[in-house]
């Protein structure tokens, strides 16, 4: 099998969505096809300078179903959108037996990572994408013996958003991005607490409760009060 990464045109609607978000990074976390030209997509958008909701709502042929709170700590938001009247590239890949692992919009291009059977299969995929999207550029290719998780198989991000209070997720996010979890550690508990504007004891309490909630998602049922509040 071959693992390939390619770039192509994003398509009209995804291209306009990408442009409306000021050219940040947009990751397709999962896709559900409801019709040949209609589909639901979970998106993670980052490198934002302001909340994206109003800009997304202005786009025709795209319906904003759900949005999670914009995170100023990382300039990131989660969106669930319904796309109308535009074929989904994930469907095109699946119809031709390619296994999609990741699809991302960046720098006004769509980038995809997929697994194909062999070089003949790669040529078929390249031809189909070029026909549908006008361009196909092979970025990388390597031989592999196993298949990585497919697109949409990692639901932890969306699940965590529903299971862990927003304030605790922000605590984890700020701690991660400031270097609290780095080895060696590059930010102390006191520094992270200052960044959050809370006491060190409050930070420590939120961190323990957040970790408990995430571990409950992985290893067992969540018990009432695991995440808790201050």
Z-matrix of the N, CA and C atoms (Angstrom, degrees):
N
C 1 1.465
C 2 1.524 1 109.78
N 3 1.335 2 114.71 1 156.85
C 4 1.458 3 120.70 2 179.84
C 5 1.527 4 109.45 3 -122.41
N 6 1.313 5 116.58 4 133.83
C 7 1.465 6 122.30 5 172.99
C 8 1.517 7 107.81 6 -101.02
N 9 1.322 8 116.70 7 118.71
C 10 1.458 9 119.78 8 -175.89
C 11 1.529 10 110.87 9 -120.70
N 12 1.306 11 115.31 10 151.53
C 13 1.459 12 122.46 11 169.34
C 14 1.520 13 107.44 12 -121.25
N 15 1.317 14 116.18 13 133.20
C 16 1.459 15 120.60 14 -177.46
C 17 1.525 16 110.05 15 -134.61
N 18 1.320 17 115.57 16 164.53
C 19 1.459 18 122.04 17 172.50
C 20 1.518 19 109.09 18 -127.79
N 21 1.336 20 115.32 19 145.93
C 22 1.458 21 120.95 20 178.04
C 23 1.521 22 108.35 21 -153.24
N 24 1.337 23 116.46 22 -177.88
C 25 1.456 24 121.03 23 176.89
C 26 1.532 25 109.27 24 -72.52
N 27 1.335 26 118.20 25 143.49
C 28 1.465 27 119.98 26 -176.85
C 29 1.520 28 114.22 27 -74.10
N 30 1.330 29 118.21 28 -14.67
C 31 1.458 30 120.25 29 -172.76
C 32 1.519 31 109.63 30 93.17
N 33 1.322 32 117.18 31 162.30
C 34 1.463 33 121.24 32 -173.04
C 35 1.523 34 112.41 33 -61.73
N 36 1.342 35 117.24 34 -54.40
C 37 1.458 36 119.97 35 -173.20
C 38 1.523 37 111.92 36 -71.20
N 39 1.331 38 117.58 37 -47.62
C 40 1.459 39 119.31 38 178.25
C 41 1.525 40 110.96 39 -63.47
N 42 1.325 41 116.31 40 -33.01
C 43 1.458 42 119.37 41 176.38
C 44 1.516 43 111.68 42 -64.49
N 45 1.344 44 116.79 43 -43.58
C 46 1.464 45 120.24 44 178.11
C 47 1.518 46 111.24 45 -67.41
N 48 1.341 47 117.26 46 -37.00
C 49 1.460 48 120.61 47 175.39
C 50 1.519 49 110.29 48 -60.78
N 51 1.313 50 116.32 49 -47.10
C 52 1.459 51 121.44 50 -179.88
C 53 1.530 52 110.73 51 -60.54
N 54 1.327 53 116.66 52 -44.05
C 55 1.465 54 120.30 53 179.74
C 56 1.527 55 111.39 54 -64.80
N 57 1.339 56 117.02 55 -37.58
C 58 1.468 57 120.28 56 -178.93
C 59 1.520 58 111.96 57 -66.91
N 60 1.330 59 116.34 58 -22.04
C 61 1.467 60 121.24 59 179.46
C 62 1.521 61 111.10 60 -94.78
N 63 1.333 62 116.25 61 20.30
C 64 1.468 63 122.53 62 175.14
C 65 1.514 64 112.97 63 63.24
N 66 1.335 65 116.48 64 29.31
C 67 1.458 66 119.07 65 173.25
C 68 1.508 67 115.19 66 71.85
N 69 1.352 68 118.16 67 23.39
C 70 1.455 69 120.03 68 175.38
C 71 1.518 70 110.74 69 -74.27
N 72 1.314 71 116.78 70 -165.21
C 73 1.461 72 121.64 71 -179.70
C 74 1.525 73 109.60 72 -97.43
N 75 1.332 74 116.96 73 133.07
C 76 1.457 75 122.48 74 178.61
C 77 1.523 76 108.93 75 -125.91
N 78 1.326 77 117.03 76 121.11
C 79 1.462 78 122.69 77 -179.47
C 80 1.524 79 109.17 78 -108.98
N 81 1.331 80 117.18 79 129.84
C 82 1.459 81 121.76 80 172.81
C 83 1.527 82 107.72 81 -84.21
N 84 1.339 83 115.69 82 104.28
C 85 1.464 84 119.96 83 -178.32
C 86 1.525 85 111.66 84 -75.32
N 87 1.321 86 116.82 85 -40.13
C 88 1.463 87 120.66 86 177.76
C 89 1.521 88 109.13 87 -159.16
N 90 1.329 89 115.26 88 155.31
C 91 1.465 90 122.08 89 -176.08
C 92 1.523 91 109.00 90 -135.91
N 93 1.329 92 116.50 91 136.32
C 94 1.465 93 122.13 92 174.63
C 95 1.521 94 108.39 93 -126.00
N 96 1.333 95 116.49 94 114.00
C 97 1.462 96 121.63 95 -179.62
C 98 1.523 97 108.95 96 -79.63
N 99 1.341 98 117.58 97 123.97
C 100 1.462 99 121.63 98 177.65
C 101 1.521 100 112.14 99 -107.07
N 102 1.318 101 117.38 100 -15.55
C 103 1.460 102 124.31 101 179.78
C 104 1.521 103 105.86 102 -161.42
N 105 1.310 104 117.41 103 169.92
C 106 1.463 105 118.77 104 -178.37
C 107 1.526 106 112.13 105 -61.69
N 108 1.332 107 117.24 106 -33.47
C 109 1.465 108 120.07 107 179.94
C 110 1.526 109 111.63 108 -121.50
N 111 1.335 110 117.26 109 21.90
C 112 1.466 111 120.55 110 177.01
C 113 1.519 112 108.80 111 -136.52
N 114 1.341 113 117.32 112 133.39
C 115 1.454 114 120.58 113 -177.35
C 116 1.520 115 110.55 114 -155.79
N 117 1.326 116 114.14 115 155.13
C 118 1.462 117 122.58 116 174.85
C 119 1.518 118 108.68 117 -99.35
N 120 1.313 119 116.37 118 139.47
C 121 1.462 120 120.28 119 -179.75
C 122 1.521 121 110.17 120 -137.21
N 123 1.333 122 115.61 121 131.44
C 124 1.460 123 122.25 122 168.34
C 125 1.519 124 107.08 123 -88.77
N 126 1.327 125 116.98 124 124.97
C 127 1.455 126 122.13 125 -178.05
C 128 1.518 127 110.73 126 -121.87
N 129 1.316 128 116.36 127 141.10
C 130 1.458 129 122.00 128 166.31
C 131 1.519 130 107.15 129 -109.04
N 132 1.324 131 116.54 130 118.55
C 133 1.464 132 120.61 131 179.71
C 134 1.524 133 108.51 132 -111.84
N 135 1.320 134 116.23 133 136.98
C 136 1.461 135 120.91 134 -176.58
C 137 1.516 136 110.44 135 -137.13
N 138 1.336 137 115.35 136 177.30
C 139 1.469 138 122.16 137 -175.70
C 140 1.525 139 110.67 138 60.38
N 141 1.331 140 115.93 139 39.20
C 142 1.459 141 121.25 140 179.98
C 143 1.523 142 110.54 141 -92.50
N 144 1.336 143 115.85 142 149.97
C 145 1.457 144 119.28 143 175.90
C 146 1.526 145 112.02 144 -103.48
N 147 1.334 146 117.34 145 -5.27
C 148 1.460 147 122.24 146 178.88
C 149 1.522 148 108.35 147 -164.72
N 150 1.350 149 118.75 148 162.97
C 151 1.465 150 120.61 149 178.84
C 152 1.528 151 111.22 150 -55.62
N 153 1.342 152 117.87 151 139.36
C 154 1.466 153 120.71 152 -172.20
C 155 1.521 154 115.47 153 -90.99
N 156 1.342 155 118.33 154 -5.73
C 157 1.463 156 121.01 155 -167.09
C 158 1.526 157 112.31 156 -57.95
N 159 1.328 158 118.01 157 -51.27
C 160 1.464 159 120.00 158 -176.17
C 161 1.522 160 111.71 159 -63.48
N 162 1.320 161 117.35 160 -37.77
C 163 1.463 162 120.34 161 179.72
C 164 1.527 163 111.10 162 -65.97
N 165 1.329 164 116.70 163 -38.95
C 166 1.463 165 120.44 164 179.70
C 167 1.529 166 110.38 165 -67.98
N 168 1.327 167 116.98 166 -39.42
C 169 1.468 168 120.93 167 -178.76
C 170 1.527 169 112.58 168 -65.13
N 171 1.296 170 118.10 169 -21.09
C 172 1.462 171 121.39 170 -179.28
C 173 1.529 172 112.77 171 -78.52
N 174 1.326 173 117.42 172 -11.58
C 175 1.464 174 120.81 173 -176.64
C 176 1.526 175 110.89 174 -82.82
N 177 1.321 176 117.05 175 128.82
C 178 1.459 177 120.74 176 175.02
C 179 1.528 178 109.51 177 -75.64
N 180 1.326 179 115.90 178 154.21
C 181 1.474 180 123.20 179 179.84
C 182 1.522 181 112.85 180 67.66
N 183 1.331 182 116.80 181 14.15
C 184 1.460 183 120.11 182 175.93
C 185 1.523 184 108.05 183 -139.35
N 186 1.326 185 115.97 184 125.65
C 187 1.462 186 121.95 185 -177.37
C 188 1.524 187 109.23 186 -111.52
N 189 1.319 188 116.15 187 124.29
C 190 1.459 189 120.72 188 176.60
C 191 1.525 190 108.50 189 -81.45
N 192 1.326 191 117.08 190 111.84
C 193 1.457 192 122.34 191 -177.85
C 194 1.523 193 110.85 192 -87.34
N 195 1.313 194 116.29 193 -39.79
C 196 1.471 195 121.05 194 -174.64
C 197 1.523 196 108.71 195 -157.18
N 198 1.314 197 116.13 196 145.42
C 199 1.462 198 120.45 197 173.47
C 200 1.512 199 109.30 198 -139.86
N 201 1.318 200 115.56 199 139.51
C 202 1.453 201 120.10 200 174.75
C 203 1.512 202 107.96 201 -93.72
N 204 1.327 203 115.44 202 161.96
C 205 1.454 204 120.10 203 -174.49
C 206 1.520 205 111.53 204 -60.21
N 207 1.306 206 114.98 205 135.83
C 208 1.465 207 122.36 206 175.63
C 209 1.516 208 108.17 207 -64.99
N 210 1.322 209 117.63 208 131.47
C 211 1.458 210 122.35 209 -178.24
C 212 1.520 211 109.93 210 -100.94
N 213 1.322 212 116.42 211 109.34
C 214 1.461 213 120.11 212 179.03
C 215 1.516 214 111.52 213 -67.13
N 216 1.333 215 116.39 214 -23.33
C 217 1.469 216 118.98 215 -178.92
C 218 1.513 217 111.66 216 -65.41
N 219 1.340 218 117.17 217 -35.21
C 220 1.464 219 119.69 218 -177.70
C 221 1.524 220 113.10 219 -125.65
N 222 1.349 221 117.13 220 5.18
C 223 1.466 222 121.09 221 -179.09
C 224 1.528 223 111.05 222 56.51
N 225 1.345 224 116.47 223 43.02
C 226 1.465 225 122.11 224 -173.22
C 227 1.528 226 110.52 225 -129.18
N 228 1.336 227 116.51 226 146.86
C 229 1.460 228 121.61 227 175.66
C 230 1.523 229 109.15 228 -145.02
N 231 1.341 230 115.91 229 155.50
C 232 1.463 231 122.80 230 174.31
C 233 1.526 232 109.01 231 -107.21
N 234 1.321 233 116.84 232 134.72
C 235 1.459 234 121.90 233 179.85
C 236 1.525 235 109.84 234 -129.88
N 237 1.334 236 116.18 235 142.89
C 238 1.462 237 122.13 236 167.67
C 239 1.522 238 106.50 237 -115.15
N 240 1.328 239 117.24 238 117.74
C 241 1.465 240 121.16 239 -175.74
C 242 1.527 241 110.00 240 -125.03
N 243 1.337 242 114.89 241 150.84
C 244 1.460 243 121.69 242 172.75
C 245 1.525 244 107.47 243 -106.88
N 246 1.319 245 115.99 244 120.78
C 247 1.461 246 121.84 245 -177.06
C 248 1.526 247 108.88 246 -99.58
N 249 1.337 248 116.24 247 128.66
C 250 1.467 249 121.86 248 -179.76
C 251 1.531 250 110.29 249 -110.46
N 252 1.312 251 116.00 250 144.64
C 253 1.474 252 122.68 251 168.49
C 254 1.521 253 113.71 252 58.67
N 255 1.323 254 116.76 253 38.10
C 256 1.464 255 119.88 254 172.61
C 257 1.530 256 108.58 255 -149.53
N 258 1.321 257 118.60 256 122.90
C 259 1.464 258 120.45 257 178.91
C 260 1.531 259 111.32 258 -59.41
N 261 1.317 260 115.43 259 144.92
C 262 1.467 261 121.32 260 -179.70
C 263 1.526 262 109.55 261 -92.11
N 264 1.323 263 116.76 262 129.50
C 265 1.460 264 119.34 263 -178.39
C 266 1.522 265 111.25 264 -66.23
N 267 1.334 266 117.98 265 -28.00
C 268 1.465 267 120.10 266 177.61
C 269 1.528 268 110.35 267 -63.51
N 270 1.338 269 116.69 268 -36.65
C 271 1.473 270 119.86 269 177.15
C 272 1.521 271 110.57 270 -67.24
N 273 1.333 272 116.70 271 -42.23
C 274 1.462 273 120.44 272 178.71
C 275 1.527 274 110.51 273 -58.03
N 276 1.328 275 116.32 274 -44.05
C 277 1.464 276 120.43 275 179.63
C 278 1.529 277 110.88 276 -63.76
N 279 1.347 278 115.79 277 -44.91
C 280 1.465 279 119.81 278 -177.81
C 281 1.527 280 111.73 279 -66.33
N 282 1.339 281 116.88 280 -37.15
C 283 1.464 282 120.38 281 179.64
C 284 1.525 283 111.97 282 -62.02
N 285 1.317 284 116.27 283 -25.82
C 286 1.464 285 120.33 284 -179.19
C 287 1.535 286 111.74 285 -110.20
N 288 1.358 287 114.98 286 26.01
C 289 1.464 288 123.37 287 168.82
C 290 1.529 289 114.24 288 65.54
N 291 1.323 290 117.47 289 19.28
C 292 1.461 291 119.73 290 171.14
C 293 1.528 292 108.24 291 -86.19
N 294 1.313 293 117.08 292 146.49
C 295 1.464 294 121.88 293 -178.51
C 296 1.527 295 108.33 294 -104.32
N 297 1.348 296 117.82 295 109.45
C 298 1.465 297 119.66 296 -177.77
C 299 1.529 298 111.96 297 -81.32
N 300 1.318 299 115.87 298 137.49
C 301 1.464 300 121.51 299 178.01
C 302 1.519 301 112.23 300 -112.37
N 303 1.320 302 117.10 301 -37.55
C 304 1.463 303 120.51 302 -177.63
C 305 1.520 304 109.52 303 -152.49
N 306 1.323 305 115.57 304 140.44
C 307 1.463 306 122.19 305 174.29
C 308 1.522 307 107.20 306 -135.05
N 309 1.327 308 115.82 307 129.54
C 310 1.461 309 120.05 308 -174.29
C 311 1.522 310 110.10 309 -143.37
N 312 1.330 311 115.45 310 143.85
C 313 1.459 312 122.35 311 173.50
C 314 1.521 313 108.80 312 -104.21
N 315 1.311 314 116.64 313 127.50
C 316 1.465 315 120.59 314 177.16
C 317 1.521 316 108.93 315 -158.91
N 318 1.326 317 115.69 316 145.16
C 319 1.471 318 121.22 317 177.96
C 320 1.527 319 111.86 318 50.34
N 321 1.343 320 116.12 319 37.13
C 322 1.467 321 122.72 320 176.32
C 323 1.532 322 112.83 321 65.06
N 324 1.322 323 116.79 322 25.72
C 325 1.460 324 122.78 323 173.56
C 326 1.529 325 109.31 324 -128.98
N 327 1.331 326 115.79 325 157.02
C 328 1.455 327 121.38 326 170.17
C 329 1.521 328 107.80 327 -102.80
N 330 1.322 329 115.93 328 126.39
C 331 1.460 330 122.05 329 179.87
C 332 1.524 331 108.92 330 -113.32
N 333 1.326 332 116.97 331 133.68
C 334 1.457 333 121.17 332 179.98
C 335 1.514 334 111.96 333 -130.93
N 336 1.328 335 116.00 334 145.18
C 337 1.464 336 122.15 335 173.13
C 338 1.519 337 107.77 336 -119.78
N 339 1.334 338 117.30 337 122.77
C 340 1.462 339 122.07 338 -175.52
C 341 1.528 340 109.77 339 -140.08
N 342 1.328 341 115.43 340 162.97
C 343 1.461 342 122.04 341 172.75
C 344 1.526 343 108.86 342 -109.48
N 345 1.337 344 116.16 343 133.58
C 346 1.467 345 122.27 344 176.61
C 347 1.530 346 108.57 345 -125.03
N 348 1.338 347 116.03 346 165.94
C 349 1.467 348 120.18 347 -174.51
C 350 1.525 349 113.00 348 -71.67
N 351 1.329 350 115.83 349 -47.77
C 352 1.466 351 120.25 350 -173.67
C 353 1.525 352 108.77 351 -162.39
N 354 1.339 353 116.15 352 -171.47
C 355 1.459 354 120.22 353 -176.79
C 356 1.526 355 112.26 354 -66.60
N 357 1.331 356 118.30 355 -34.88
C 358 1.465 357 120.69 356 176.48
C 359 1.528 358 110.95 357 -64.14
N 360 1.325 359 115.28 358 -41.71
C 361 1.465 360 120.30 359 178.07
C 362 1.531 361 109.88 360 -64.14
N 363 1.324 362 116.82 361 -41.46
C 364 1.465 363 121.28 362 176.66
C 365 1.524 364 110.86 363 -57.44
N 366 1.329 365 116.95 364 -43.66
C 367 1.464 366 120.38 365 -179.77
C 368 1.526 367 111.10 366 -63.26
N 369 1.344 368 116.34 367 -39.30
C 370 1.463 369 120.35 368 177.80
C 371 1.521 370 111.02 369 -61.96
N 372 1.338 371 116.21 370 -46.48
C 373 1.463 372 120.80 371 179.93
C 374 1.524 373 110.52 372 -62.42
N 375 1.331 374 116.32 373 -43.57
C 376 1.466 375 120.51 374 179.50
C 377 1.528 376 110.76 375 -59.74
N 378 1.327 377 116.55 376 -43.77
C 379 1.465 378 120.71 377 -179.51
C 380 1.530 379 111.25 378 -64.66
N 381 1.332 380 116.73 379 -42.55
C 382 1.463 381 120.32 380 -178.39
C 383 1.527 382 111.13 381 -65.89
N 384 1.328 383 116.78 382 -43.28
C 385 1.467 384 119.83 383 179.98
C 386 1.525 385 110.65 384 -66.66
N 387 1.324 386 116.38 385 -41.08
C 388 1.464 387 119.64 386 179.85
C 389 1.531 388 110.87 387 -64.70
N 390 1.325 389 116.99 388 -36.87
C 391 1.463 390 120.49 389 177.34
C 392 1.526 391 111.11 390 -66.20
N 393 1.340 392 116.41 391 -42.24
C 394 1.461 393 120.76 392 -176.31
C 395 1.523 394 112.77 393 -79.11
N 396 1.338 395 116.99 394 -34.42
C 397 1.471 396 120.61 395 -172.00
C 398 1.524 397 114.24 396 -118.56
N 399 1.310 398 117.37 397 2.96
C 400 1.476 399 123.72 398 176.99
C 401 1.528 400 114.45 399 78.38
N 402 1.317 401 118.41 400 -26.21
C 403 1.468 402 119.55 401 -179.26
C 404 1.525 403 110.54 402 -136.35
N 405 1.318 404 116.00 403 153.20
C 406 1.466 405 122.97 404 171.92
C 407 1.518 406 107.47 405 -150.44
N 408 1.326 407 116.26 406 120.85
C 409 1.459 408 121.13 407 177.42
C 410 1.523 409 109.09 408 -123.12
N 411 1.317 410 116.85 409 120.23
C 412 1.457 411 121.53 410 178.00
C 413 1.522 412 108.67 411 -79.95
N 414 1.331 413 116.28 412 118.20
C 415 1.469 414 121.50 413 -177.19
C 416 1.517 415 111.33 414 -91.31
N 417 1.336 416 116.61 415 -42.77
C 418 1.464 417 120.18 416 -179.93
C 419 1.517 418 109.72 417 -155.59
N 420 1.340 419 115.94 418 157.32
C 421 1.460 420 121.72 419 177.22
C 422 1.521 421 108.38 420 -152.50
N 423 1.331 422 116.39 421 138.22
C 424 1.465 423 120.49 422 176.38
C 425 1.521 424 108.73 423 -149.93
N 426 1.312 425 115.28 424 154.25
C 427 1.462 426 120.71 425 179.64
C 428 1.518 427 109.13 426 -84.87
N 429 1.333 428 116.73 427 137.62
C 430 1.461 429 122.16 428 -178.80
C 431 1.522 430 109.53 429 -134.06
N 432 1.334 431 115.10 430 160.00
C 433 1.462 432 121.06 431 179.78
C 434 1.520 433 112.93 432 -110.16
N 435 1.341 434 117.21 433 -7.40
C 436 1.462 435 120.40 434 -177.43
C 437 1.520 436 109.69 435 -141.47
N 438 1.322 437 115.24 436 164.05
C 439 1.462 438 121.88 437 -179.19
C 440 1.523 439 109.07 438 -102.67
N 441 1.318 440 116.92 439 127.93
C 442 1.456 441 121.89 440 176.68
C 443 1.530 442 109.47 441 -75.24
N 444 1.352 443 118.00 442 168.61
C 445 1.466 444 119.92 443 175.97
C 446 1.527 445 111.56 444 -53.31
N 447 1.323 446 115.91 445 138.89
C 448 1.460 447 120.07 446 -176.50
C 449 1.525 448 110.50 447 -83.21
N 450 1.312 449 115.73 448 166.24
C 451 1.454 450 122.13 449 178.64
C 452 1.526 451 109.90 450 -55.97
N 453 1.332 452 116.61 451 129.01
C 454 1.457 453 121.27 452 178.05
C 455 1.507 454 114.98 453 89.79
N 456 1.340 455 117.96 454 -2.66
C 457 1.466 456 119.48 455 -177.52
C 458 1.518 457 112.56 456 -82.30
N 459 1.331 458 117.64 457 -16.80
C 460 1.464 459 121.18 458 179.02
C 461 1.519 460 108.64 459 -99.44
N 462 1.331 461 116.29 460 100.40
C 463 1.462 462 120.98 461 -177.97
C 464 1.526 463 112.21 462 -102.09
N 465 1.326 464 118.11 463 7.13
C 466 1.457 465 120.01 464 -173.31
C 467 1.520 466 111.52 465 -61.04
N 468 1.334 467 117.13 466 -37.58
C 469 1.459 468 120.20 467 -177.21
C 470 1.524 469 111.22 468 -59.65
N 471 1.372 470 116.22 469 -49.69
C 472 1.452 471 119.14 470 -179.22
C 473 1.523 472 111.54 471 -69.00
N 474 1.344 473 117.14 472 -38.07
C 475 1.456 474 120.92 473 -179.82
C 476 1.516 475 111.12 474 -64.41
N 477 1.326 476 116.56 475 -42.67
C 478 1.460 477 120.83 476 -179.61
C 479 1.518 478 111.00 477 -62.42
N 480 1.335 479 116.64 478 -36.19
C 481 1.461 480 119.80 479 179.92
C 482 1.521 481 111.41 480 -61.75
N 483 1.338 482 117.35 481 -31.39
C 484 1.445 483 120.22 482 179.80
C 485 1.514 484 113.73 483 -87.81
N 486 1.331 485 117.24 484 -20.89
C 487 1.461 486 120.76 485 -173.21
C 488 1.520 487 113.67 486 -99.06
N 489 1.315 488 117.28 487 -23.21
C 490 1.464 489 121.12 488 -175.10
C 491 1.525 490 109.10 489 -114.74
N 492 1.340 491 118.13 490 129.12
C 493 1.465 492 120.35 491 179.02
C 494 1.526 493 111.88 492 -54.05
N 495 1.330 494 115.75 493 145.17
C 496 1.461 495 121.40 494 -176.58
C 497 1.520 496 112.07 495 -55.37
N 498 1.328 497 117.05 496 -41.21
C 499 1.465 498 120.19 497 -178.15
C 500 1.524 499 111.36 498 -63.14
N 501 1.331 500 116.40 499 -35.40
C 502 1.462 501 119.67 500 179.37
C 503 1.530 502 111.32 501 -74.90
N 504 1.332 503 116.93 502 -36.48
C 505 1.464 504 119.03 503 174.89
C 506 1.521 505 110.73 504 -62.62
N 507 1.321 506 116.51 505 -40.37
C 508 1.465 507 119.70 506 178.20
C 509 1.529 508 110.00 507 -63.77
N 510 1.334 509 117.14 508 -37.46
C 511 1.464 510 120.52 509 177.07
C 512 1.524 511 110.63 510 -60.17
N 513 1.341 512 116.63 511 -47.41
C 514 1.463 513 120.32 512 178.22
C 515 1.524 514 111.51 513 -62.31
N 516 1.324 515 115.98 514 -41.49
C 517 1.463 516 120.60 515 -177.18
C 518 1.527 517 111.56 516 -64.36
N 519 1.335 518 116.02 517 -47.29
C 520 1.466 519 119.61 518 179.96
C 521 1.523 520 110.51 519 -65.09
N 522 1.338 521 116.92 520 -40.92
C 523 1.467 522 120.04 521 178.73
C 524 1.525 523 110.84 522 -61.90
N 525 1.328 524 116.43 523 -41.71
C 526 1.465 525 120.69 524 179.82
C 527 1.521 526 111.43 525 -65.71
N 528 1.318 527 116.81 526 -46.29
C 529 1.461 528 120.37 527 -173.28
C 530 1.524 529 112.93 528 -76.75
N 531 1.311 530 118.13 529 -22.17
C 532 1.467 531 119.90 530 177.30
C 533 1.524 532 112.74 531 -87.61
N 534 1.339 533 117.33 532 -10.16
C 535 1.457 534 120.01 533 175.49
C 536 1.512 535 115.70 534 102.82
N 537 1.342 536 116.77 535 14.20
C 538 1.469 537 119.40 536 -179.38
C 539 1.525 538 111.85 537 -63.92
N 540 1.345 539 117.04 538 -33.06
C 541 1.461 540 121.05 539 -178.29
C 542 1.527 541 113.23 540 -94.42
N 543 1.334 542 117.46 541 0.44
C 544 1.462 543 120.19 542 179.06
C 545 1.525 544 111.18 543 -66.02
N 546 1.330 545 115.94 544 153.96
C 547 1.468 546 121.79 545 174.06
C 548 1.528 547 107.68 546 -124.47
N 549 1.347 548 118.46 547 110.93
C 550 1.470 549 126.33 548 -2.17
C 551 1.526 550 111.77 549 -70.85
N 552 1.316 551 115.57 550 157.27
C 553 1.460 552 122.13 551 -176.99
C 554 1.525 553 110.78 552 -65.45
N 555 1.342 554 116.24 553 134.01
C 556 1.466 555 120.28 554 -179.55
C 557 1.523 556 112.86 555 -112.00
N 558 1.324 557 117.63 556 0.53
C 559 1.467 558 121.67 557 174.68
C 560 1.521 559 108.24 558 -144.43
N 561 1.323 560 116.51 559 133.39
C 562 1.463 561 121.30 560 -179.22
C 563 1.522 562 110.35 561 -85.68
N 564 1.338 563 115.92 562 167.17
C 565 1.461 564 120.66 563 176.68
C 566 1.521 565 110.48 564 -60.06
N 567 1.320 566 116.57 565 -37.26
C 568 1.463 567 120.44 566 179.17
C 569 1.529 568 111.24 567 -64.26
N 570 1.332 569 116.56 568 -40.43
C 571 1.467 570 120.61 569 -179.74
C 572 1.528 571 111.30 570 -67.61
N 573 1.339 572 116.87 571 -40.67
C 574 1.465 573 119.70 572 178.48
C 575 1.523 574 110.22 573 -66.90
N 576 1.332 575 117.11 574 -41.53
C 577 1.465 576 120.77 575 177.92
C 578 1.526 577 110.84 576 -59.78
N 579 1.334 578 116.79 577 -41.46
C 580 1.471 579 120.41 578 177.22
C 581 1.524 580 110.82 579 -62.41
N 582 1.340 581 116.32 580 -41.29
C 583 1.461 582 120.52 581 179.38
C 584 1.527 583 110.96 582 -62.18
N 585 1.335 584 116.50 583 -36.58
C 586 1.461 585 121.84 584 -179.57
C 587 1.522 586 112.74 585 -82.44
N 588 1.339 587 116.61 586 -17.15
C 589 1.451 588 120.46 587 -177.77
C 590 1.513 589 113.32 588 76.22
N 591 1.350 590 116.85 589 31.04
C 592 1.464 591 121.95 590 178.68
C 593 1.521 592 109.15 591 -128.53
N 594 1.323 593 115.68 592 170.83
C 595 1.459 594 119.59 593 177.19
C 596 1.521 595 110.02 594 -74.43
N 597 1.332 596 115.73 595 161.50
C 598 1.461 597 119.63 596 179.70
C 599 1.524 598 110.95 597 -64.26
N 600 1.337 599 117.09 598 -36.26
C 601 1.465 600 119.92 599 179.92
C 602 1.532 601 110.94 600 -67.98
N 603 1.344 602 117.53 601 -37.01
C 604 1.465 603 120.62 602 176.65
C 605 1.519 604 110.88 603 -65.87
N 606 1.332 605 116.54 604 -42.25
C 607 1.463 606 120.14 605 176.58
C 608 1.525 607 110.97 606 -59.19
N 609 1.323 608 117.34 607 -46.54
C 610 1.466 609 120.98 608 -178.98
C 611 1.523 610 111.22 609 -62.16
N 612 1.338 611 116.59 610 -39.52
C 613 1.464 612 120.62 611 -179.86
C 614 1.531 613 110.74 612 -65.80
N 615 1.337 614 116.47 613 -45.52
C 616 1.464 615 119.94 614 179.12
C 617 1.529 616 111.21 615 -63.57
N 618 1.322 617 116.08 616 -38.75
C 619 1.459 618 120.16 617 -178.57
C 620 1.524 619 110.76 618 -63.22
N 621 1.332 620 117.24 619 -43.47
C 622 1.470 621 120.91 620 179.25
C 623 1.523 622 110.97 621 -64.87
N 624 1.327 623 116.95 622 -43.21
C 625 1.462 624 120.03 623 -178.67
C 626 1.529 625 111.43 624 -68.03
N 627 1.324 626 116.25 625 -37.84
C 628 1.465 627 119.84 626 178.05
C 629 1.520 628 110.72 627 -64.93
N 630 1.331 629 116.36 628 -44.55
C 631 1.461 630 120.77 629 178.62
C 632 1.523 631 110.62 630 -61.93
N 633 1.333 632 117.03 631 -40.16
C 634 1.465 633 120.63 632 179.63
C 635 1.529 634 111.07 633 -63.27
N 636 1.339 635 116.89 634 -40.82
C 637 1.462 636 120.26 635 -179.89
C 638 1.524 637 111.54 636 -66.22
N 639 1.335 638 117.12 637 -42.12
C 640 1.462 639 120.36 638 179.62
C 641 1.525 640 111.40 639 -67.36
N 642 1.319 641 116.91 640 -39.97
C 643 1.462 642 120.01 641 178.43
C 644 1.527 643 111.19 642 -66.16
N 645 1.336 644 116.53 643 -33.44
C 646 1.464 645 119.61 644 176.98
C 647 1.526 646 111.16 645 -64.58
N 648 1.348 647 116.93 646 -34.39
C 649 1.467 648 120.21 647 176.47
C 650 1.523 649 111.34 648 -63.55
N 651 1.327 650 116.07 649 -36.33
C 652 1.459 651 120.72 650 -175.30
C 653 1.521 652 113.24 651 -83.59
N 654 1.334 653 116.77 652 -37.71
C 655 1.465 654 119.44 653 -167.29
C 656 1.520 655 115.58 654 -118.24
N 657 1.307 656 118.56 655 -1.25
C 658 1.453 657 117.85 656 179.51
C 659 1.507 658 111.81 657 177.79
N 660 1.319 659 115.24 658 -179.69
C 661 1.452 660 119.94 659 179.17
C 662 1.513 661 109.49 660 -70.70
N 663 1.335 662 114.22 661 145.37
C 664 1.461 663 119.06 662 176.98
C 665 1.518 664 108.64 663 -78.49
N 666 1.333 665 115.96 664 127.68
C 667 1.454 666 120.62 665 177.97
C 668 1.518 667 109.22 666 -93.09
N 669 1.323 668 117.97 667 145.33
C 670 1.455 669 120.10 668 179.38
C 671 1.524 670 110.53 669 -54.00
N 672 1.318 671 115.43 670 134.87
C 673 1.455 672 119.40 671 176.60
C 674 1.498 673 115.07 672 87.97
N 675 1.361 674 119.07 673 0.70
C 676 1.462 675 120.00 674 -179.94
C 677 1.511 676 110.79 675 -62.92
N 678 1.353 677 115.68 676 -48.52
C 679 1.459 678 118.31 677 -179.50
C 680 1.515 679 110.44 678 -73.77
N 681 1.310 680 116.75 679 -46.00
C 682 1.449 681 120.85 680 175.39
C 683 1.511 682 113.51 681 64.96
N 684 1.319 683 115.00 682 -175.82
C 685 1.457 684 122.79 683 175.39
C 686 1.507 685 107.92 684 -136.50
N 687 1.331 686 115.20 685 168.43
C 688 1.465 687 118.48 686 179.67
C 689 1.516 688 110.58 687 -65.07
